[in-house]
Amino acid sequence: MKPFVTAIVGLALLFVTSGCAPLDVAAPPVSTLHLSKSANVKQLTEGREIYASACTHCHGPARIDRRTDEKWSQKILPRMCPRAKLTPEQTAAVTAYVMNARKSLLATPAN
């Protein structure tokens, strides 16, 4: 019976952590992103800090590029930013970061 319980616990841990990645992979630093010249680096840096603290606190460092633009902009961020008690400025920063990071990750051939 003990090996069965150990196997179930191991599978559960694998399932819970399978969407997670090291933070620099899940949410790359702003300095590594391919950004337009008009990008607000200060806002994007603040957005990454919010993602790294508020979002990963509950969800772990889930890869930003694993969800669609539509899912991020219409479901995840509108639902989670108020739950995290983010200000409108913080919401704008994390939204800008997520959308720019996702676009950059998808444009990188290694992903």
N, CA, C and O of each residue as an XYZ file, in Angstrom:
444
protein
N       0.814     -1.196      0.000
C       0.000      0.000      0.000
C       0.863      1.269      0.000
O       0.509      2.256     -0.645
N       1.991      1.248      0.717
C       2.847      2.427      0.795
C       3.383      2.831     -0.583
O       3.379      4.024     -0.885
N       3.848      1.899     -1.442
C       4.309      2.305     -2.773
C       3.196      2.965     -3.592
O       3.453      3.884     -4.370
N       1.971      2.495     -3.415
C       0.842      3.078     -4.140
C       0.628      4.534     -3.709
O       0.447      5.413     -4.550
N       0.649      4.778     -2.411
C       0.473      6.136     -1.891
C       1.615      7.035     -2.358
O       1.388      8.183     -2.741
N       2.819      6.522     -2.327
C       3.986      7.289     -2.786
C       3.841      7.634     -4.265
O       4.148      8.752     -4.678
N       3.376      6.681     -5.055
C       3.187      6.931     -6.486
C       2.111      7.983     -6.719
O       2.278      8.851     -7.576
N       1.029      7.923     -5.986
C      -0.062      8.903     -6.132
C       0.428     10.296     -5.751
O       0.156     11.266     -6.459
N       1.145     10.400     -4.643
C       1.672     11.692     -4.212
C       2.656     12.228     -5.252
O       2.622     13.416     -5.574
N       3.515     11.386     -5.772
C       4.471     11.798     -6.797
C       3.780     12.294     -8.057
O       4.172     13.314     -8.624
N       2.754     11.574     -8.495
C       2.000     12.002     -9.675
C       1.284     13.323     -9.429
O       1.220     14.178    -10.313
N       0.753     13.482     -8.239
C       0.078     14.738     -7.899
C       1.060     15.907     -7.939
O       0.734     16.968     -8.471
N       2.245     15.725     -7.387
C       3.257     16.780     -7.420
C       3.692     17.086     -8.846
O       3.886     18.248     -9.202
N       3.844     16.061     -9.651
C       4.216     16.257    -11.046
C       3.139     17.048    -11.777
O       3.449     17.953    -12.552
N       1.890     16.716    -11.536
C       0.777     17.410    -12.173
C       0.741     18.879    -11.764
O       0.565     19.756    -12.609
N       0.906     19.146    -10.482
C       0.844     20.513     -9.974
C       1.990     21.363    -10.508
O       1.790     22.538    -10.817
N       3.175     20.796    -10.622
C       4.342     21.580    -11.025
C       4.641     21.528    -12.516
O       5.556     22.212    -12.974
N       3.900     20.741    -13.286
C       4.242     20.571    -14.701
C       4.129     21.852    -15.515
O       4.836     21.998    -16.512
N       3.263     22.787    -15.125
C       3.133     24.034    -15.863
C       4.116     25.090    -15.417
O       4.150     26.183    -15.982
N       4.904     24.788    -14.430
C       5.833     25.774    -13.877
C       7.203     25.659    -14.530
O       7.604     24.603    -15.020
N       7.887     26.761    -14.518
C       9.236     26.823    -15.086
C      10.033     27.784    -14.219
O       9.452     28.520    -13.420
N      11.350     27.791    -14.363
C      12.119     28.815    -13.641
C      11.578     30.204    -14.010
O      11.151     30.419    -15.144
N      11.596     31.122    -13.079
C      11.000     32.440    -13.299
C      11.548     33.133    -14.538
O      10.778     33.736    -15.286
N      12.841     33.068    -14.778
C      13.407     33.744    -15.946
C      12.969     33.117    -17.264
O      13.082     33.749    -18.314
N      12.475     31.891    -17.223
C      11.921     31.246    -18.420
C      10.438     31.574    -18.529
O       9.951     31.928    -19.603
N       9.724     31.455    -17.414
C       8.286     31.714    -17.401
C       7.984     33.184    -17.666
O       7.074     33.514    -18.427
N       8.750     34.053    -17.039
C       8.565     35.499    -17.150
C       9.939     36.142    -17.352
O      10.554     36.613    -16.395
N      10.407     36.158    -18.577
C      11.767     36.639    -18.833
C      11.962     38.100    -18.418
O      11.035     38.908    -18.492
N      13.174     38.422    -17.983
C      13.471     39.811    -17.639
C      13.223     40.727    -18.842
O      13.408     40.330    -19.992
N      12.809     41.934    -18.554
C      12.493     42.899    -19.610
C      13.696     43.124    -20.525
O      13.534     43.316    -21.730
N      14.875     43.102    -19.966
C      16.089     43.341    -20.773
C      16.312     42.284    -21.849
O      17.083     42.513    -22.781
N      15.656     41.133    -21.740
C      15.831     40.062    -22.728
C      14.718     40.032    -23.779
O      14.783     39.246    -24.725
N      13.711     40.871    -23.621
C      12.575     40.866    -24.546
C      12.891     41.635    -25.816
O      13.684     42.577    -25.805
N      12.271     41.232    -26.898
C      12.350     41.959    -28.163
C      11.215     42.977    -28.145
O      10.053     42.624    -28.343
N      11.555     44.238    -27.906
C      10.550     45.282    -27.721
C      10.602     46.307    -28.842
O      11.623     46.489    -29.504
N       9.464     46.972    -29.033
C       9.448     48.092    -29.974
C      10.186     49.266    -29.338
O      10.366     49.310    -28.121
N      10.607     50.205    -30.158
C      11.337     51.372    -29.651
C      10.466     52.231    -28.750
O      10.985     52.969    -27.913
N       9.157     52.148    -28.909
C       8.252     52.969    -28.101
C       7.836     52.293    -26.794
O       7.048     52.855    -26.033
N       8.349     51.108    -26.529
C       7.971     50.376    -25.315
C       8.382     51.147    -24.067
O       9.459     51.742    -24.020
N       7.531     51.132    -23.075
C       7.794     51.794    -21.798
C       8.499     50.786    -20.886
O       7.849     50.001    -20.196
N       9.814     50.817    -20.892
C      10.617     49.832    -20.157
C      10.338     49.900    -18.656
O      10.291     48.870    -17.984
N      10.154     51.102    -18.136
C       9.862     51.251    -16.705
C       8.551     50.535    -16.350
O       8.490     49.803    -15.362
N       7.515     50.746    -17.151
C       6.223     50.100    -16.903
C       6.339     48.582    -17.037
O       5.777     47.841    -16.231
N       7.067     48.124    -18.052
C       7.228     46.688    -18.255
C       7.999     46.046    -17.105
O       7.681     44.933    -16.688
N       9.003     46.739    -16.598
C       9.778     46.229    -15.463
C       8.891     46.122    -14.223
O       8.956     45.135    -13.490
N       8.066     47.139    -13.994
C       7.118     47.086    -12.874
C       6.133     45.928    -13.072
O       5.799     45.222    -12.121
N       5.678     45.742    -14.300
C       4.742     44.656    -14.599
C       5.352     43.290    -14.327
O       4.682     42.398    -13.807
N       6.620     43.126    -14.678
C       7.280     41.845    -14.399
C       7.413     41.626    -12.898
O       7.213     40.514    -12.408
N       7.749     42.680    -12.173
C       7.865     42.561    -10.715
C       6.528     42.145    -10.099
O       6.488     41.330     -9.178
N       5.447     42.705    -10.610
C       4.114     42.335    -10.121
C       3.819     40.883    -10.466
O       3.352     40.121     -9.619
N       4.094     40.500    -11.715
C       3.869     39.107    -12.120
C       4.682     38.159    -11.235
O       4.175     37.138    -10.770
N       5.946     38.510    -11.013
C       6.848     37.650    -10.237
C       6.433     37.537     -8.774
O       6.716     36.527     -8.130
N       5.775     38.549     -8.249
C       5.380     38.488     -6.836
C       3.914     38.107     -6.668
O       3.603     37.105     -6.023
N       3.028     38.887     -7.235
C       1.593     38.655     -7.011
C       1.071     37.404     -7.723
O       0.340     36.612     -7.127
N       1.436     37.226     -8.970
C       0.894     36.102     -9.753
C       1.522     34.767     -9.356
O       0.818     33.783     -9.127
N       2.836     34.745     -9.280
C       3.506     33.483     -8.979
C       3.345     33.068     -7.520
O       3.604     31.918     -7.167
N       2.921     33.997     -6.678
C       2.690     33.669     -5.270
C       1.679     32.527     -5.156
O       1.863     31.607     -4.358
N       0.633     32.586     -5.940
C      -0.395     31.535     -5.900
C      -0.246     30.507     -7.021
O      -0.503     29.321     -6.816
N       0.159     30.951     -8.180
C       0.140     30.085     -9.363
C       1.487     29.492     -9.736
O       1.564     28.666    -10.645
N       2.541     29.894     -9.055
C       3.862     29.435     -9.455
C       4.255     30.134    -10.737
O       3.433     30.822    -11.342
N       5.487     29.973    -11.160
C       5.944     30.640    -12.381
C       5.481     29.904    -13.640
O       6.251     29.186    -14.278
N       4.226     30.097    -13.975
C       3.674     29.476    -15.183
C       4.121     30.275    -16.404
O       4.146     31.505    -16.375
N       4.468     29.577    -17.457
C       4.957     30.243    -18.671
C       3.875     31.120    -19.289
O       2.752     30.672    -19.525
N       4.224     32.355    -19.542
C       3.302     33.333    -20.102
C       2.843     32.931    -21.498
O       1.705     33.208    -21.877
N       3.706     32.287    -22.261
C       3.357     31.938    -23.637
C       2.482     30.691    -23.754
O       2.182     30.259    -24.867
N       2.075     30.116    -22.650
C       1.221     28.924    -22.686
C      -0.269     29.259    -22.767
O      -1.107     28.364    -22.874
N      -0.593     30.555    -22.715
C      -1.976     31.010    -22.852
C      -2.047     31.983    -24.029
O      -1.058     32.636    -24.362
N      -3.207     32.074    -24.647
C      -3.389     32.959    -25.805
C      -3.537     34.410    -25.350
O      -3.819     34.687    -24.185
N      -3.341     35.329    -26.298
C      -3.588     36.748    -26.015
C      -5.013     36.939    -25.513
O      -5.259     37.659    -24.546
N      -5.938     36.280    -26.188
C      -7.345     36.403    -25.829
C      -7.597     35.929    -24.395
O      -8.304     36.589    -23.634
N      -7.025     34.802    -24.038
C      -7.232     34.273    -22.685
C      -6.649     35.235    -21.641
O      -7.285     35.511    -20.624
N      -5.443     35.740    -21.896
C      -4.825     36.692    -20.959
C      -5.665     37.958    -20.847
O      -6.004     38.387    -19.745
N      -6.001     38.557    -21.993
C      -6.634     39.878    -21.970
C      -8.119     39.859    -21.624
O      -8.640     40.840    -21.095
N      -8.803     38.760    -21.915
C     -10.236     38.729    -21.686
C     -10.664     37.894    -20.483
O     -11.784     38.042    -19.995
N      -9.788     37.024    -20.005
C     -10.190     36.159    -18.892
C      -9.256     36.260    -17.693
O      -9.686     36.623    -16.598
N      -7.991     35.945    -17.893
C      -7.077     35.820    -16.756
C      -6.842     37.164    -16.066
O      -7.118     37.307    -14.875
N      -6.336     38.140    -16.807
C      -5.999     39.423    -16.185
C      -7.223     40.166    -15.637
O      -7.154     40.689    -14.525
N      -8.342     40.233    -16.375
C      -9.508     40.918    -15.796
C     -10.042     40.246    -14.520
O     -10.609     40.914    -13.655
N      -9.862     38.953    -14.413
C     -10.345     38.245    -13.229
C      -9.348     38.314    -12.078
O      -9.737     38.492    -10.924
N      -8.064     38.172    -12.394
C      -7.077     38.040    -11.324
C      -6.559     39.378    -10.785
O      -6.234     39.462     -9.601
N      -6.474     40.408    -11.600
C      -5.960     41.696    -11.105
C      -6.809     42.250     -9.962
O      -6.251     42.702     -8.962
N      -8.137     42.231    -10.076
C      -8.937     42.687     -8.927
C      -8.768     41.770     -7.701
O      -8.734     42.250     -6.568
N      -8.664     40.468     -7.930
C      -8.473     39.546     -6.807
C      -7.152     39.794     -6.099
O      -7.047     39.593     -4.889
N      -6.135     40.232     -6.852
C      -4.828     40.540     -6.271
C      -4.801     41.965     -5.698
O      -3.789     42.412     -5.157
N      -5.932     42.665     -5.829
C      -6.058     44.037     -5.329
C      -5.036     44.991     -5.953
O      -4.458     45.840     -5.273
N      -4.828     44.829     -7.263
C      -3.915     45.702     -7.979
C      -4.599     47.023     -8.302
O      -5.798     47.060     -8.578
N      -3.838     48.094     -8.265
C      -4.352     49.403     -8.669
C      -4.504     49.415    -10.187
O      -3.984     48.530    -10.867
N      -5.215     50.416    -10.730
C      -5.300     50.511    -12.197
C      -3.919     50.623    -12.850
O      -3.693     50.057    -13.920
N      -2.998     51.349    -12.214
C      -1.638     51.485    -12.768
C      -0.901     50.148    -12.745
O      -0.209     49.804    -13.703
N      -1.046     49.400    -11.662
C      -0.413     48.080    -11.566
C      -1.023     47.120    -12.573
O      -0.316     46.323    -13.191
N      -2.330     47.198    -12.734
C      -3.014     46.351    -13.719
C      -2.499     46.659    -15.124
O      -2.240     45.746    -15.908
N      -2.352     47.937    -15.437
C      -1.828     48.323    -16.754
C      -0.399     47.814    -16.934
O      -0.031     47.363    -18.018
N       0.403     47.885    -15.876
C       1.801     47.448    -15.966
C       1.903     45.942    -16.174
O       2.643     45.492    -17.048
N       1.174     45.160    -15.390
C       1.265     43.702    -15.535
C       0.665     43.268    -16.872
O       1.154     42.325    -17.494
N      -0.385     43.944    -17.312
C      -0.978     43.624    -18.619
C       0.016     43.915    -19.742
O       0.197     43.099    -20.646
N       0.658     45.078    -19.680
C       1.649     45.427    -20.706
C       2.792     44.417    -20.704
O       3.242     43.983    -21.765
N       3.262     44.042    -19.515
C       4.365     43.085    -19.439
C       3.951     41.733    -20.026
O       4.659     41.178    -20.866
N       2.828     41.214    -19.592
C       2.391     39.886    -20.050
C       2.239     39.861    -21.567
O       2.709     38.930    -22.221
N       1.596     40.865    -22.125
C       1.355     40.862    -23.561
C       2.668     41.014    -24.350
O       2.860     40.348    -25.367
N       3.564     41.888    -23.882
C       4.857     42.051    -24.561
C       5.740     40.826    -24.388
O       6.395     40.398    -25.339
N       5.767     40.259    -23.195
C       6.596     39.072    -22.953
C       6.094     37.897    -23.780
O       6.890     37.157    -24.360
N       4.788     37.724    -23.837
C       4.212     36.627    -24.617
C       4.594     36.772    -26.089
O       5.027     35.809    -26.722
N       4.433     37.963    -26.622
C       4.776     38.222    -28.025
C       6.270     37.938    -28.271
O       6.635     37.332    -29.278
N       7.103     38.372    -27.364
C       8.540     38.165    -27.500
C       8.906     36.684    -27.413
O       9.721     36.192    -28.193
N       8.297     35.976    -26.456
C       8.570     34.541    -26.315
C       8.149     33.770    -27.566
O       8.861     32.869    -28.010
N       7.010     34.117    -28.126
C       6.532     33.410    -29.313
C       7.381     33.716    -30.544
O       7.444     32.910    -31.473
N       8.028     34.871    -30.553
C       8.884     35.254    -31.672
C      10.280     34.651    -31.589
O      11.044     34.706    -32.552
N      10.614     34.070    -30.425
C      11.937     33.499    -30.228
C      11.929     32.059    -30.714
O      11.156     31.256    -30.193
N      12.756     31.695    -31.690
C      12.752     30.351    -32.282
C      12.977     29.210    -31.275
O      12.468     28.108    -31.483
N      13.712     29.447    -30.213
C      14.013     28.375    -29.254
C      12.784     27.925    -28.484
O      12.817     26.874    -27.842
N      11.703     28.688    -28.529
C      10.483     28.319    -27.799
C       9.598     27.575    -28.726
O       8.506     27.160    -28.336
